[in-house]
Structure formats: structure tokens, C-alpha cells
Amino acid sequence: MSPRLFRATGGTAGTRPERPLRITVDGEPVDGVAGQSIAGVLLAAGRTSWRTARSGAPRGVFCGIGVCFDCVLTVNGVPDVRACRRRAADGDVVTTQSRATADDREAGA
């Protein structure tokens, strides 16, 4: 038996109207759509990295499911929020984190 593909035609079954939202990332407004993760908003805006490893290599979304912690940033003053797991909310204030910032925090500086 071979699989058959059926194209969806017309109708709006299962769709919801998109509600726009705006977050601020490092002082810059970034537009998104309700339901997107912060990582999704950033990726849709063309930002593929927002922190660096110790080596200076760019980091962004790696696993996309909250396991690797490569996508952490500060959201509304709370550090180490996984961008792939946090749903964006209108008005969120996001600050990117560098490896040095995380190391300083771990050292109690």
C-alpha cells in the first residue's frame, strides 16, 4: 500500500487569527506572534545566535526542546531562561547573556 498525500484546500479549520506581540531584546523592539517561543520570535527576526561560548563561538538554539541550555537569556530580570521553552508575551524585556555573565553569576560576583 502506498501513502497518499492530500492537499488542504480552502477553509479555516484548525486555524486561529494571529495576534501580534512585541518584545524588547537588548533594547530593540522585535515583533512576533502570540504562541511563539522567544526562540521562535528571535529566529523569525533573523537572529540565529544571542550568546557566546567560552571560546567565543556563537550560541543560539541547539536542541530546541530545553535540554541543552544553549539558548538561555534573561527575561524580565530572571536569568537563565531557556528561550526555546518560554512562550513570548507582549512586553517581555529580554537581555542576552554572554558566557562571562553566567560564569560571574556562578562565582557569586
ZIMOKA-V525151 format. One record per backbone hydrogen bond with DSSP energy under -1.0 kcal/mol. CO is the residue of the C=O (numbers start at 1). NH is the residue of the N-H. E is the energy in kcal/mol with one decimal. If there is no record, write none. Layout:
co->CO nh->NH e->E
co->CO nh->NH e->E
//
This chain:
co->12 nh->15 e->-2.1
co->19 nh->34 e->-3.4
co->21 nh->32 e->-2.9
co->22 nh->91 e->-3.1
co->23 nh->30 e->-3.1
co->24 nh->94 e->-3.8
co->25 nh->28 e->-2.0
co->28 nh->25 e->-3.2
co->30 nh->23 e->-2.7
co->32 nh->21 e->-2.1
co->33 nh->36 e->-2.2
co->36 nh->88 e->-2.6
co->37 nh->41 e->-2.3
co->38 nh->42 e->-2.6
co->39 nh->43 e->-3.0
co->40 nh->44 e->-2.5
co->41 nh->45 e->-1.4
co->42 nh->47 e->-2.6
co->43 nh->46 e->-1.6
co->51 nh->59 e->-3.1
co->53 nh->56 e->-2.0
co->57 nh->53 e->-2.6
co->59 nh->50 e->-2.6
co->59 nh->51 e->-1.6
co->71 nh->83 e->-1.2
co->73 nh->81 e->-2.9
co->74 nh->95 e->-2.8
co->75 nh->78 e->-2.1
co->78 nh->75 e->-2.3
co->81 nh->73 e->-1.8
co->82 nh->85 e->-1.2
co->82 nh->86 e->-1.4
co->83 nh->39 e->-2.3
co->86 nh->38 e->-2.6
co->89 nh->92 e->-2.4
co->92 nh->24 e->-2.7
co->93 nh->76 e->-3.3
co->94 nh->26 e->-2.8
co->95 nh->74 e->-3.0
co->98 nh->102 e->-1.7
co->99 nh->103 e->-2.6
co->100 nh->104 e->-2.5
co->101 nh->105 e->-2.0
co->102 nh->106 e->-2.3
co->103 nh->107 e->-1.8
co->104 nh->109 e->-2.6
co->105 nh->108 e->-1.0
//
